[in-house]
Amino acid sequence: MKVKVRTESTEFDGNEWIPAGTCWNCSIIPILPEIKGCPLGRGSTEQEAIDDLVRRVGYESHITIIPEVTERCKY
């Protein structure tokens, strides 16, 4: 299933678990009823966040998605 996704980067100061640097999130827009919950892909690069989203949706909803980045936000 092809889906539109939004990627977003933020600068993170770091903590005892995660080192400082850029963090990426990836979400499906709009939320689709076939997809359970509100999955959010996370990673240290944009591609890692997209791959994480694909993996989470596959695991939680048993759906294979083909993401197309239509919105990109860098902070």
VENTA-V137754 format. One line per field, one symbol per residue. phi: phi as a letter, one per 20 degrees, with the letter a starting at -180 (. if undefined). Layout:
phi = ???
This chain:
phi = .ececddbdcedfnbfdcffqeddcccecffdffefmcfcecaecffffffffgfffffedlceddfcfdcccdd
